[in-house]
């Protein structure tokens, strides 16, 4: 409730530093003299205040706002001086404030009373309406209290009442704006739509914004008197353009808070591109940096609509975004891009435009597997009848297995499962899909057989899938990729964490490579046994491993004759694992390995067992733009002191600033682009089928706020209102 009333806030350092104003001379006849002063230092005593017209017009409204926030000057615990009024000593009494608390002021300097609203808003018409008696001269006839009533006047058009109406309009505007911001805050944090299909006065559902504002008014007496039907028709602050301006103000303040948190620190960028529901290409940019507390942060600073996905066009979009937020590419210390197939290689082109990186390769065997799995999922996902039939079949098989003691029962076991659709860019989701298919294999075969018997447009596709799924080749590929993705699943989940550092990522990658190598050396027999057991269980034909392998669609004369066991072990099992190992080695090449080994020396694990002063100096040499020749000379001694002290006490980064710079460079190295993928997950929630006409600026504003909710929640109402007012000339004046 407090935000709906005028209070006297404590000036913030930002206000003190940014609130310098200029005052003109208080005499209309004298030349106007410019005087600098701070708004927080405006005199409270009404007898010391210069006339409102002496303030420069550009800052006059800010002065009014400041005085309205302060409220009338009404001291109560003073020894009010006595003066002769006629033949009696009289003095001011604080009881005069009663009934006039909104406007009556007392000046200790002049021992007189003044009118705040007349000082701020009365039109200068000479001596009419009492002249300046309650503005600059003051009223001190303590014998005649009725003069206060005369000053107010009985007519609503009196000078005082007209000035008071302007004061009240200021206050009402603030309450109305805060109410609208309250509704906007709620809708943004919850990711809800604003507009309704029919927002007319007699509509049963006017949309989330208007309905929420109506609910707020019904629960808040202060807001109820000034919003919706009780607001001026041209100042309701509910128009769609007003909603967009408020959201834009929230977005700007949220982004500015991120930029302030970044400060002058170095940062890399994480960039990805995706197509939204309206087939527009959207590029998301995330910054990774170390904040003032020493935490690694990944923050979204913008979503840009890119009309072209060429490398040069994307680079220009990033430059525009940097210029908008005052970021310099000189502070850029790394890049992270997603090389998934849905990006069509353009971001690889962007990366090549900056670093000339190579593109990755594909494996045809596994590409065919995932295409088949996608077809199976589509058959079931496109029909609720088939999906329910699959669940019923699985339920029957679970009951049968429980009765035969083939599986255990218990809380959390044998949960209802269905086929999971995999994401194009998330290998973890592919692992879930393959695991579901292995678990539901028997039920899937039964349902596909049912689809074949149906006279539908998909029985031909189901018939082909039924033949392929019941082949040894498919079962082998299914189990092989389930095994490999199972090994990498924990690594994939860990790399998606925002606070993951490159040293821990390297440790996880090493463990992953060791497990892959161990599987390659000793895992063939176990995998083959598992595949054969699976085929026997579901009566799938098992070929003789000693027979000659004949690939489909190729004449036997043109191929090298190898056994079936050799083909599956060497050309599939070993080949897939070798491709994984090769991809890791390509990504962590000789140059990268040197950098990462140097970074690992900063890891505090096992009491800095990996600490190597020479390698850390080499790490500094790999960043010549961040370390001068003199700093490189001083670094060895500081490293020696650092390892002895280990930066345990607080603020040691100030002492060991060169080491802290090294640590920062190590922490901000990009590990994964999961944060950018989360932007597109949020985009699918916000820009859906019903909101596909959403504009680019509106999409950027709501996504930045929705994703960075923790930052947005700390943005003050005053900051949002100030930003909203400065966007354009408003009918209402903000107090």
N, C-alpha and C positions, 0 to 999 in steps of 0.2 A: 504493500500500500504506500510505502514511503515515496516510491518513485513517481506517484501521481501528485505529490504536493511539492510546494516550493520549500526547499531547505537551504541551509547555509553550509555548503560543502567546504572541506579543507582544500585549499589550492594545491594542485599537484605541481611537481617540478616542471612538467611539460607546459602547464598553463602559465607558470611564472616566466618561463623562457620564451613563450610564444605569444604572450598577451601584451606586448608593448604597444601603447597607443599614443596619439598625439592630441594635445588640447590647444585650443586657440585662446587668445586673450579674452577675459570676461567683460570687456567693454566693447560695445558695438562701434563706438566712435574711434577707438584707438586702432592702430594697425594690428592685424592678427598675428600673434606670436606663437610659434610651434613649440610645445613643451612635451618632452617624453616622460611617460610614467607607466607603471604597470597596473593593469586592471585590478589585481588583488590589493593594490595600495590605494584604491579609490577612497577618499575620506568618508567615513561613516557618519560623522557629525554633520547634520544638514546645514549648520551655520557656516561650515568651511567648504561646502561644495560650490564649484563654479556652475554657472547656469548651463543647462543641458544643451543650449544652442551653441555654446562655445566649443563643444566637441566637434571634431571633424565628422562630416556626414557619413564617411565610410565606417566609422567605429561607433557612431551614436547608438545604434541598436544593441551593440555589445555592452555598452555602458548601461543602458536600460536593463538589459538582461541580468547584468551583474547586481544591480541594486535590487531588482525584484527577487533574485535568489537570496540576497542578504536579508530582505525584509525591512520594515520600518525600524529606525533607531529608537528604542524605547527603554532607556535606563530606568531602573526602579530603586536601586540601593544607594542613590546619591543624597548628599545633603543639599537639597535644592535651596538656592539663595532666596532670602526674603527681600522684597522691595516695597516701597510705599506706593500704594494705589489709592489715591485720595488721602484720607487721614488714617489708613490702616496698613499694617505690614501684611503683605500677601506673598504667596509663592505657588509654584506649580505643584499639582498633586498627581501622583501616578494613577489615581482613580479616573482621571480624564481619559486614560487609554481604553477603559471599558466602553464598549459600544463604538469605538473608533479605532480598534486594534489593527485594522487593515491598512490604515493610511496615516494616522497621527504619529508625528515624530517630535522628539525633544532635543534641542541643541544645548549642550552644556556650555559651549563657547559663547552663545548669544543669549542664553537663558530665555529661549522662546520656542514655540511649537511651529511645526511645518507640516505640509501635506506631501507625502511621497508620490502619490499618483499624479497630483497636479505638477509637481516638479518634473516628472518624467514625460507627461503627455499633454499638459495644458497648452492650448494654442495661444501664442503671444498676441494679445489684442489690446495692449496698453493697460489702462486701469479698469477695463471691463471685468466683471466677475471678481472684483477684489484686487485686481492687479497682481503684484508679486508679494502680497502680504504673507501668504503661506508658502512662498517659494524661495525668495532670497532674503527678504527683510525679517520674516518671522512675526508671530503674534504673541504678545506677552501681557495682555490685559487680563490678569488672573481673576479679576473681579467679575468679568463678563464671560462665563463659560458658554452662554447661549450663542456666542459668535461662532462656535464650531458648527452648531446646527444651521446657522445662516450660511456658513461657508458651503456646507453640503448642498443646501437648497432643497426645496420641496419638489421642484420640477425635474423630471428625468433628463431634461435637456440642459440642466445647469452645467457650468464649466467643470465643476468637480465630478459630477456624475458621468459626464462624457469622458473625462479622463479615467475615471474608475472603470468604465466599460472597456476602455482600451487595455487597462491592466488585466481585467478579467479575460479579455480575448486572448492575451498573451498566455495566461495560465491555462485556459481551456484548450488552446492549441497544443500546448505541451502534453496535457493529459491525453488528448486525442491521438497524438503522435506516439506516445508511449504505449497506448492500447494497441495500435496497429503494429508496432514493433514487437509487442508481446505475442501477437498472433503469428507474425512472420517467424519469430524465433522458434516457436513450437513446430510449425509446419516444416521448417528447414531441418531441424534436428531429427524429425521423424521421417523425413523424405517423402512428404505427402504433397499432393497436387494443391494448387491454390484456387484455380477457377472452377466454375460449375457450368453445366450445359445451359442452364437458364438462371440468370442472376437477377431477374426482374423482381419488383417489390412483392408480387403475389406468388412467387415460386415457392414450392414446398421444400426445395433444396437449392439454396443459392450458392453452393460451393463451399469448400472447406474454410476459406478465409472469412467470408461474410458470416457463415454460420458460427465459426469460432468467436468472431468479434461479438456477435449477438449473445452467445453464451457468456462471454466475459462481462458484457454489460449487465446481464441478468444477475451476476454474482458480485458485482462491484458497483456500489452506489455512486462512487465518485466518477467512474467512467460512464455510467448510465446516463448521466445528465448532459454529456457533451458529445456522445458518439451517435452514429447512424441517424435516426430520425430527429435527434436533438441537436445535430450539428448543422451549420450553414450548408446549403446545397452545393455551394462552390468550394467548400473546404471540409469535406467529409474524410479525406485521406483514405479512401477505399478504392479509388479507380485503379484499373490494371497498371497504368503507367506509374502510379504512386507505389504500388506493390513492387514493381520491378526496380524502381529507384531505391526503395528501402533494402531490397535484397542485394542490389549492387553495392550499396553502402556497407552492408554487412560483409560482403565478399571482399571489398577493398580493405576494410579494417582487419579482416582475418588474414589476408595476404600480407598486409603491412606488418602485422604482429609476427608473422613467420620471418619476414625479411629482417625485422629488428632482432629476433632471436638468433638469426644467422649472423648478424653483425658484419664484421670484417673477416670472418673465418673463410677458409678455403672449402671448396665443395666439388663433388662430381654431379653429373646429371644422369638420371635414369629415364629413358624415353621409350615409348611404345606407341603403336598406332592400331586402331580398331575401327570397324565400320558399325555405326549405330543402326537403329531400327529404320531410319529414313534413308539408309544407304549413303550417309555422309561419312567421310573419313575424318576421324577425330584423333588428334595426337595429344597424349598426356605427358607432362614433364614433372619429374619429382627431383627434389634436391636432397642430398645426403650430407649431413654435417654433424659436427660435435658442438653441442650447446654449451652455455656457460657453466653448467653443472657437471660437464664431462660425459654426458650421455650422447649416444649416437642416435640421431633423429633422421627420419625420412618424411619429408613434407611435400604435398602437392602444391604447386604454385600456379598451375593453369592447365586448361584444356583448350586446344586450338583446333579449329576446323581447317584442314588443309585440302585445298582444291586439287593439288597435284602431289603425288607421293614420290616424286623424284628426289634424289639426294640434295640437289641445290635448293629445291623448294622447301624441303624440311629444314635445311640449315637456315634459310631466311626466316622461317617461322620461329625458330629458336632464337635467332638474333632479335626479332621483334619482341618476343617475350622477355628477353634479357633487358632490352631497352625500356620496356614498360615498367619493370620493377627496379631499374637502376643497378642491374647486376653486370659485372664486367667478366668477359670471357678470360681475362688474365688470371682470375681466381679459380678457374676451372681446373680440377686435378683428377679427372677420370670421367669415363663414359660407360654407361650400361645400356645395351640394346637387346631386344628379344629377337632372335633369328628364326622364329617359328614360320611355318609355311604360309600362314594367313597374312603375313606381312609382305609376301611376294618378293622378298629379297631387297626391297627398297631401303630398309634400315641398315641392311648390310652395306648397301651403297652409301648411306649416310656415314656409316662408320668408316668405310673406305675413303670417303671424302676427307675424313680427318686423320685416320690412322692406317688406312689401306690394309684391312683385315681380309682373311680368306673365308669363303663360305664353307658350310659343312656338307657332308655327303649323306646319302640315303641308302637303306638296305631294302632291295625289292621283295625279299621273302617276307619280312615283317610288315612292309607296307600292305601286301596282300592280306595278311592276317587281320590287320586293323580295319581294312575295307570290309572284309567279311563280317567282322564283329559289329561294325556300324550297321550293316544291312540287317543283321539279326535284331539289333536293338530297335531299328526303325519299324520292323514288322510288328514287334510287340508294342512299341510306344505309340504307334499310330492307331491302335484299336483297343479301347477299354475292354472289349469282350475278350480279346486274346490275353490281355494283361491279367484279367481276373481268372481266366482259365489256367494261366501259368501259376498263379497263386494257389488255386484249388489243387492242381496237380502236385505242387510242392508240399502242400499241407498233407495230402494223402500219403506221400512218400515218407514224410517225417513221422507220421503216425505208424506207418508200417515198420520203419527202422527202429522206432522206440519199442514196439512190441517184440521185435527180434533181438533187442539188446545190442543193436549195431551202433547206436549213438547214446550218449548220456543225456539225462534230463536235469534241469536245474534252472535257477533264476538267471535270466540273461542269455540262456542257451537256446539255439534253434529259433532265432527270431525270424519273423516274416521278412522275406527278401524278394527283390525283383531285379531285373536287369537295369544297370545304371548307365545313363548316357555319358560318354566321355567328352571332356573338353578338348578342343583342338590344340590348346597350348599348355595343358596341364598333364604331365605324365603320371602324376599321382592319381588322377581320375581314370586314366587308362588301366592302371593297376586294379582299381576297384571294379571296373567293368570286367576284366579278365577273371578276377576272383569270383564275381557273381556268376559268370558263365560256367566256370568249373563246378561251382556248387549246384547250380540249377541245370546242369547239362542234360540229365535224364528228362526233366520236365520240359526243357526247351525242345528236345527231340520229339516228345509226345505231342506238344502243341503244334510244331511244324508239320507233323503228320496229319493232324486235324485240319490245318490250313490247306494242305495238299488235297485232301478229300473234299474240301469246300469248293464250290464253283464260284471263286472270286477272281479278281484281276491280279491277285498276288500268289495264286497257287503255283504258277510256273516258277516264280522266284523262290518260293518256299521249297519246291521240289529240288531245285539246284542246290540250295543251301543245305538241305537234308543230306544230299549225297556228299557234299564237301565236308560238312561237320563230322560225318561218320567215316572219315578217312584218317589213316595213320599220320599223314603229313600235317593235317590241321591240328590234330591232338598234340603232336610233337611241338609244333610252333606255339600252341597255346600254353603248354607247360613250360617251354623254354622262356618265353617272355614273362610269364608269371613268376618264374624263378628269378630272372634278372631284375625285373621291376620291383620284386619283393626285397632284393638286396639294396636297391637304390631308393626305396620309398622313404626310409627314415632320413636319408641324406636330403632328399627333395623337400621334405617337410621342414627340416632344420634350416635349409638355405632360404626359405620363404620368410623367415623371421626378420623384422625390420632392424633389430639390433645385432644381427649377426656380423661378426668381424672376420677379416680375411684370414687371420691366423687359425681360428677355430674351423673355418671353412676348409682350409688346407688340411687340417688334421682329419676332418671328416672325409675329404676326398681321398686321402692316403688310406684310410680304413676301407673305403669303398673299393679302391684299386686292389688292395690286398685280398679282399674277399672275392673279387672277380678273378684274380689270378689263382686263388685257392680253388675256386669252382672250376676253372678251366683245367687245372691239373688233376683234381680228384673228384669232380662232380659228375663226370659223364656217366659212369656206371649207375649212380643213384638216380639220375634223371631218366635214363633209359628204362630202368626197372619200374619207376613210377609211371612212365608212359605206357609200358606194356601192361602193367596192372590195371590202369584205367581202361585201356582198350579191351582187355579181357572182361572187365566188369560190365561193359556196355556192348559186348559182342561186336567189336570193331575188328576188321581183318588186320592181322599183324604180318607184315612181310618178313621173309627170311633175310636176316642181316647179311648173309653171304652171297645173295643173288646180285646180279648186275643192276645198277640203278639206271632207269630209263626215264628222263624228264619228259613231261607232257609236251607234245607238239614239236618234237625235234627228232629227225631221223637218227637211228642208232649209228650209222656209218660216220657221221660227222662229229661225234662226241668221243671224248676219252672215256673208256670203260672203267668204272669204279664200282665198288660194292655199295650196297645200300647203307651199310654201317659207316663206311668211309664218308659217304655223302652227308649223312646226318651229323656225324661227329665233326668232320673237318670243315665241310662247306656251309654248315649251318651253326652247330654248337660253337666250334672254335671261332668261326668267322664273325658271328654276332658279338662274342665277347671281345675279340680283337678289335672290332670296330669301336666298341665302347672305350677300350683302352687307348686306341689311337686318337679318338676325339679328345679324351682327357689330356693326352700328351700334346696334342696340337694347341689346346687352349692354355695349357701350362707349359709353354715352350721354354727354351733355354733362357731367353731374356726375362720372361715372367718369373721363372723359377729363381733366378738370382735376386730379383726384387722381393719375392715372397720369403725367401730364406733370410734376407736382411730384416724383413718385417718381423719374422718369427723370433728374432733375437730380443724383441721388446716384450715378449709374452712373459707374464709373471708366474707362469706355472712352474712348479717344482723349484721355488725360490730362485727364479731367473737362471735356471740351469743352462738355457740356450744363449745367455748373454755373451755377445762377442763384439768388442769395441770396434774392431776393424770393419766388420760387416755393417755396423751401424753408421760408421763414417762413410762407407760405400753407399748406403741408403741415402744419406744426405747428398752425396755426389750425383746420385741419380735424379735429384730434384734441384738442379742448379738455379732455377728461378726463385727458390725459397731460401737459399743459404748463400750468403756472400763469401768471399775468400777469407775475410777475417773471422766470420762465424764458423767456417769449416776448420780454421786453425784453433778456435777456442772449444770446439765440440769435444775432442778427446778428453780434455780435463773435466769438462762438465759431465760427460758420461761416467767417468770414474767416480766422481762425487755422487752421481745419481744412483749407481748400483750399490753404493754403501748406505745411502739414505733411503732409497726405494720409494721416495715420494709418499711416505706414510702420512705425515702430518698434512693438514689442510693448507691450501694456498702454496704448496711446493712447486706447482707449475709456474709460478711467478719467478721463483729462484732458478729453476732449471727450464727456462723458456725454450732453449734450443731442443732439449730432449722432448719437451711437451709438443713442440712443433713436429718432431719425428713421430711421436705417438699419434698425433692428430692425423697426419698423412697416412699412417697405417690403418687407422680406424675408418677413415672415410672411403677407402678403396671399395668400390661397388662389388657386392657379392652376388646378388640376384636381382631380378626385376619384378619380384612378387608384388611390391607396393604399386607398381604401375598397373599390373593385372587387376589389383583390387579397385583401381579407379574405374576400369571397364565393367567390373561386376556391379559397382554402384551405378554406373551409367545405364546398365540394363534395368535397374530398379527405377531410376528416375525418368529416363526417356523410354517409355514403353509404347505399346501399340496405341494406347489412348492419348498419348502425349507426344506423338511423333512429329508434330509441327513446331516443337520447341525451338526457339532461336538459339544461335551460338552463344551469345553473351549470357542469356538466361541459363543455358546449360552449364556454362563455365561457373557462373556464380553459385548455383545451387549445389553443384558437385564439390567445389572447393569447401563450402561450408559443411556439407553433409559428411565429407571424408575427414575434415579437420575439426570435428565437433569439439574436441577438448580445447582447442585454441579459441574457437568461436564462443564457447561458454564464458570465457574470461573477458570478452569484449564488453566494455561498459555501454550503458544506454546513451550516456552523453557523447561518447565517441561516434556512435552510429548516428545520433541526431545531428551532430555537427557536420558529419560527412554528408548526410542527406540534405541539409540546408545549403551547403556550399555547391551542390551540383548545379543548381539553377536558381533563378529568382522565384521565391515562393510567396503565395498570398499571405500565409501565416508567418508571424514573427516568433522565433523560438526564444523562450526564457530558460 
